[in-house]
Amino acid sequence: MDRYILRLTLWPLAGALAVTLVALLLERVLRLLQLLSDSSNRFGFVVELATNLVPHYLGLTLPAAFFIALFVVISRLNEGSEIDALLASGVSLSRIVAPYLAMGAVLTVVSLILFGFLQPYSRYAYRVVMHAAENAGWNGLVRPQTFFSPSQDLTMTADATDASGEDLRRIFIRKLAGDGHEEITTARTGRLVPAADGHSVILQMRDGQQLSTNAKGEPRTLSFQSFSLELPLSGAAKLLRARGGDERELTLSELVTQATGGHTSIPRQALLAELGARLARSFSLLLLPLLALPLGLAAKRGGRAPGIIIAGLVLLAFQHLLQVGQSLAVSGRADALVGVGLPFVGFAALTVVIFLSSRKRPGETPVSILSEWIGEGLRRLRPRGGTRAWGQA
């Protein structure tokens, strides 16, 4: 029985994980491509950034995917009267939920590895790559009506460019020297040509003027028909700090060490709140079968939609209360153990009460009654005659 139940659950779990993970990554990749559109190596950076985001999004999607898989399988077994057959043969709900609790324990260990060790390193690696991408310099192309600085002492813009970003019109350049010397260059047209060394580009300008001042502030104007200016393609700067400046970049062992050692720049309450939130999110996976089984049993009478709505509200409330408690602890307005512990204790108590109430009369619990009410409300919202109209069409 255990092998049969677990085999039915594995494929929905893998499918839910894959769909949600790909959807979240695709949305983030599109934003990253837009953000790094000026980088010469944007596709390489996006691949690295997306890879470092996998542990983060996997930790977010694992509880939802696990619950969806449990709910779908249990409701399917219930609709096929397989749950009724097991109960009639003397198998209790506690025995039916046992393999799911074992799976929840395995996923809890996986979640502890994700939240405790993989995510801190991947979060820091993401920031390293993003810092390198943001400081990767100019890629030799110009976007119209945009100010940018190929170097610290030079700022330029162009009113219009062609589709390639190489042919410019109405150019404005401001350059500063270390001795206070300033140059303002304008040109009617210009073209960017890559230099042979690959580390700079040559801006070939035509029909322009250059206004410069010396250290005394005396102006000088130069008109030209053609003028070339070398513009650097700057490289990425080094990261200014090492890993560990943020409590989210610390592993579980590092959080415990710094929270108990007293030698850290991060407030102790922030460390304890981060530690408690990670543990709460991980161990919540162990409680999900106790919530999914009663809701799956109630789906036979009230439909699947009410169960999904109830579970979504419960899980969202738990996550938001956990974030609020963590924020209050970080700000010093609440103790870390209270701010993070109360939401987890409340969630655990709710799931245990719901499961225990379903053991006495499966399918006839407060959850099933609530599911029937929600299902009835959803049926009333549907337009009458909708099925008949589609059939006639």
C-alpha positions in Angstrom: 0.0 0.0 0.0 2.8 2.4 0.9 4.6 1.8 -2.4 1.3 2.3 -4.3 0.5 5.5 -2.6 4.0 7.0 -3.0 4.2 5.9 -6.6 1.0 7.8 -7.3 2.4 10.9 -5.6 5.8 11.1 -7.1 4.8 12.1 -10.7 2.3 14.9 -9.6 5.0 16.2 -7.2 7.6 16.2 -10.0 5.2 17.8 -12.4 4.1 20.6 -10.0 7.7 21.3 -9.1 8.8 21.5 -12.7 5.9 23.7 -13.9 6.1 26.2 -11.0 9.9 26.4 -11.1 10.0 27.0 -14.8 7.3 29.6 -14.7 9.0 31.5 -11.9 12.4 31.3 -13.6 11.0 32.4 -17.0 9.4 35.5 -15.5 12.6 36.4 -13.7 14.8 35.7 -16.8 12.7 38.2 -18.8 13.2 40.8 -16.2 16.9 40.1 -16.1 17.3 40.4 -19.9 15.6 43.8 -19.8 17.7 44.9 -16.9 21.0 43.8 -18.5 20.1 44.9 -22.0 23.2 47.2 -22.2 25.7 44.5 -21.1 27.9 43.0 -23.8 27.6 39.5 -22.1 24.0 39.7 -21.0 23.1 36.1 -22.0 26.0 34.7 -20.1 25.1 36.7 -17.0 21.5 35.7 -17.2 22.3 32.0 -17.4 24.5 32.4 -14.3 21.9 34.4 -12.4 19.1 32.0 -13.3 21.2 29.1 -12.1 21.8 30.7 -8.8 18.1 31.4 -8.4 17.2 27.7 -8.7 17.7 26.9 -4.9 15.7 30.0 -3.9 12.7 29.2 -6.1 12.9 25.5 -5.3 12.6 26.3 -1.7 9.6 28.5 -2.4 7.8 26.0 -4.6 8.5 22.8 -2.7 5.7 23.3 0.0 3.1 24.3 -2.6 4.0 21.5 -5.0 4.0 18.9 -2.2 0.6 19.9 -1.0 -0.9 20.0 -4.6 0.5 16.5 -5.2 -1.0 15.2 -2.0 -4.3 16.8 -2.5 -4.7 15.6 -6.1 -3.7 12.0 -5.3 -5.9 11.8 -2.1 -9.0 13.3 -3.9 -8.4 10.9 -6.8 -8.2 7.9 -4.4 -11.3 9.2 -2.6 -13.3 9.7 -5.8 -12.4 6.1 -6.9 -13.6 4.8 -3.5 -10.2 3.4 -2.8 -10.0 5.3 0.5 -13.4 3.8 1.4 -12.2 0.3 0.6 -9.1 0.8 2.8 -11.2 2.2 5.7 -13.6 -0.7 5.3 -10.8 -3.2 5.5 -9.7 -1.8 8.9 -6.9 0.6 7.7 -7.1 3.8 9.7 -6.5 7.3 8.4 -3.3 7.4 10.6 -2.0 4.4 8.7 -3.0 5.9 5.3 -1.2 9.2 6.1 2.0 7.4 7.3 3.7 7.2 3.9 3.0 10.8 3.3 4.5 11.7 6.7 7.6 9.7 5.7 7.8 11.6 2.4 7.3 14.9 4.3 10.2 14.0 6.6 12.4 13.4 3.5 11.4 16.7 2.0 12.0 18.4 5.3 15.6 17.2 5.2 15.8 18.4 1.5 14.3 21.8 2.6 16.8 22.1 5.5 19.7 21.6 3.0 18.1 24.1 0.6 17.4 26.8 3.2 20.3 26.1 5.4 23.2 25.7 3.0 22.4 26.0 -0.7 20.4 29.2 -0.6 23.0 31.2 1.4 25.7 30.4 -1.0 23.5 30.8 -4.1 22.2 34.1 -2.8 25.7 35.5 -2.4 26.7 34.1 -5.8 23.7 35.8 -7.3 24.8 39.1 -5.9 28.3 38.6 -7.1 27.2 37.9 -10.7 24.7 40.8 -10.5 27.4 43.2 -9.3 29.7 42.0 -12.1 26.9 42.5 -14.6 26.0 46.0 -13.4 29.6 47.0 -13.5 30.5 45.1 -16.6 30.9 48.3 -18.5 29.5 49.7 -21.7 29.1 47.3 -24.6 30.0 49.8 -27.3 26.4 50.5 -28.3 24.4 53.7 -27.6 20.7 53.9 -26.8 19.0 57.1 -27.9 18.3 59.9 -25.3 20.1 58.0 -22.6 23.0 59.4 -20.5 25.7 56.9 -19.7 29.3 56.9 -18.6 31.9 54.8 -20.4 34.4 56.0 -17.7 34.3 57.9 -14.5 35.3 61.2 -16.1 33.2 61.0 -19.2 29.4 61.3 -19.8 27.7 61.2 -23.2 24.4 61.0 -24.9 22.9 61.1 -28.4 19.4 62.3 -29.4 19.0 59.5 -32.0 20.6 56.3 -33.1 20.0 53.6 -35.7 18.8 50.1 -34.9 22.3 48.9 -34.5 23.2 51.6 -31.9 26.4 52.5 -33.9 25.3 55.4 -36.0 24.6 58.5 -33.8 23.0 61.9 -34.4 23.3 65.1 -32.3 25.9 63.9 -29.9 26.8 65.5 -26.6 29.9 64.6 -24.6 31.2 66.0 -21.3 34.7 65.1 -20.1 36.5 66.1 -16.9 40.3 66.1 -16.3 42.0 65.6 -13.0 43.3 69.2 -13.0 39.9 70.7 -13.3 40.0 70.9 -17.1 36.6 70.4 -18.7 35.7 69.6 -22.3 32.2 69.8 -23.9 32.0 68.2 -27.3 29.0 68.3 -29.6 28.7 66.8 -33.1 26.0 66.5 -35.8 26.7 62.8 -36.5 29.0 60.1 -35.4 29.8 56.4 -35.8 31.2 53.9 -33.3 33.9 51.6 -34.6 35.5 48.8 -32.5 39.2 49.2 -31.8 41.7 46.6 -32.7 42.6 45.8 -29.1 39.0 44.8 -28.2 39.0 47.0 -25.0 37.7 50.2 -26.5 35.8 51.8 -29.4 36.5 54.8 -31.6 33.8 57.4 -31.9 34.3 59.1 -35.3 32.4 62.4 -35.2 31.7 64.9 -38.0 30.6 68.6 -38.0 31.0 69.5 -34.4 32.5 71.8 -31.9 34.5 71.4 -28.7 34.3 73.9 -25.8 37.1 73.5 -23.2 38.3 75.4 -20.2 41.6 75.4 -18.5 42.4 75.3 -14.8 41.8 79.1 -14.7 38.4 78.8 -16.2 39.4 80.4 -19.5 37.2 79.1 -22.4 38.4 77.9 -25.8 36.3 76.8 -28.8 37.3 74.4 -31.5 35.3 73.7 -34.6 35.9 70.5 -36.6 34.7 68.6 -39.6 36.0 65.2 -38.3 37.2 64.2 -34.9 37.9 60.8 -33.3 37.6 60.0 -29.6 38.5 56.7 -27.9 35.9 55.4 -25.5 36.9 52.6 -23.0 34.9 49.4 -22.5 35.3 49.1 -18.7 35.5 45.8 -16.9 33.7 44.6 -13.8 34.8 45.8 -10.4 35.4 43.5 -7.5 32.7 42.9 -4.9 33.2 45.3 -2.0 32.4 42.8 0.8 32.7 39.2 1.6 29.8 36.7 2.2 28.1 37.1 5.6 27.2 40.8 5.6 23.5 39.8 5.5 22.0 37.2 7.8 20.3 35.5 4.7 23.8 34.7 3.4 24.7 32.7 6.5 24.3 28.9 6.7 22.4 27.3 9.6 25.6 26.5 11.5 26.9 30.0 11.0 23.6 31.4 12.3 23.8 29.3 15.4 27.5 30.2 16.0 27.0 33.9 15.5 23.8 34.0 17.5 25.4 32.3 20.5 28.9 33.7 20.2 28.2 37.4 20.5 30.9 38.5 18.0 28.9 39.7 15.0 27.9 42.9 13.3 24.4 41.6 12.7 21.9 42.0 15.6 21.3 38.9 17.6 17.5 39.1 17.2 17.9 39.3 13.4 20.0 36.1 13.5 17.6 34.3 15.7 14.6 35.4 13.5 16.3 34.2 10.4 17.2 30.9 12.0 13.7 30.3 13.3 12.0 31.3 10.0 14.2 28.7 8.1 13.4 26.0 10.5 9.7 26.8 10.5 9.5 26.7 6.7 11.3 23.5 6.6 9.4 21.6 9.3 6.0 22.9 7.9 6.5 20.3 5.2 6.1 17.6 7.8 2.6 19.0 8.7 1.2 19.3 5.2 -0.1 15.7 4.9 -2.2 16.3 8.1 -3.9 19.2 6.2 -4.0 17.6 2.7 -5.7 14.4 3.8 -8.9 15.9 5.3 -9.2 18.4 2.5 -8.8 15.6 -0.1 -11.5 13.6 1.6 -13.8 16.6 1.6 -13.3 17.2 -2.1 -15.6 14.3 -2.9 -18.6 16.2 -1.6 -17.6 19.8 -2.1 -15.3 19.6 -5.1 -11.6 20.2 -5.4 -11.8 24.0 -5.8 -12.9 24.7 -2.1 -10.1 22.6 -0.8 -7.5 24.4 -2.8 -9.0 27.8 -1.7 -8.9 26.7 2.0 -5.4 25.4 1.8 -4.2 28.5 -0.1 -5.6 30.8 2.6 -4.1 28.8 5.4 -0.6 28.6 3.7 -0.6 32.2 2.8 -1.6 33.3 6.3 1.2 31.1 7.7 3.8 32.6 5.4 2.7 36.2 5.9 2.5 35.8 9.7 6.0 34.3 9.6 7.3 37.3 7.6 5.6 39.8 9.9 7.0 38.1 13.0 10.5 38.0 11.4 10.2 41.7 10.5 9.1 42.6 14.0 12.0 40.7 15.5 14.6 42.3 13.2 13.2 45.8 14.0 13.4 45.0 17.8 9.7 45.3 18.4 9.2 41.6 19.2 11.3 38.7 20.5 12.5 36.4 17.7 11.3 33.2 19.3 7.8 34.7 19.8 7.5 36.5 16.5 8.6 33.4 14.5 7.4 30.6 16.9 3.8 31.7 17.3 2.9 31.4 13.6 4.5 27.9 13.4 2.8 26.7 16.6 -0.5 28.1 15.4 -0.1 26.4 12.0 0.9 23.1 13.6 -2.0 23.2 16.0 -4.5 23.9 13.2 -3.3 21.0 11.1 -3.3 18.6 14.0 -6.8 19.6 15.0 -8.1 19.3 11.5 -6.6 15.8 11.1 -7.8 14.5 14.5 -11.3 15.7 13.7 -11.3 13.8 10.5 -10.3 10.5 12.2 -13.7 10.2 13.9 -15.9 10.7 10.9 -13.9 10.9 7.6 -15.5 13.2 5.1 -17.8 14.8 7.7 -15.7 17.4 9.5 -15.8 21.1 9.9 -13.5 21.3 7.0 -15.8 19.3 4.8 -18.8 21.5 5.9 -16.8 24.6 5.0 -15.8 23.1 1.7 -19.5 22.4 0.9 -20.4 26.0 1.7 -17.6 27.3 -0.5 -18.5 24.9 -3.3 -22.2 25.9 -3.1 -21.1 29.6 -3.3 -19.0 28.9 -6.4 -21.9 27.0 -8.0 -24.2 30.0 -7.4 -21.7 32.3 -9.1 -21.8 30.3 -12.3 -24.2 31.5 -15.0 -27.3 29.3 -15.2 -27.7 27.4 -18.5 -24.0 27.9 -19.4 -23.5 24.2 -20.1 -26.7 24.0 -22.1 -25.8 27.0 -24.2 -22.4 25.5 -25.0 -24.0 22.2 -26.0 -26.5 23.9 -28.3 -23.7 26.0 -29.9 
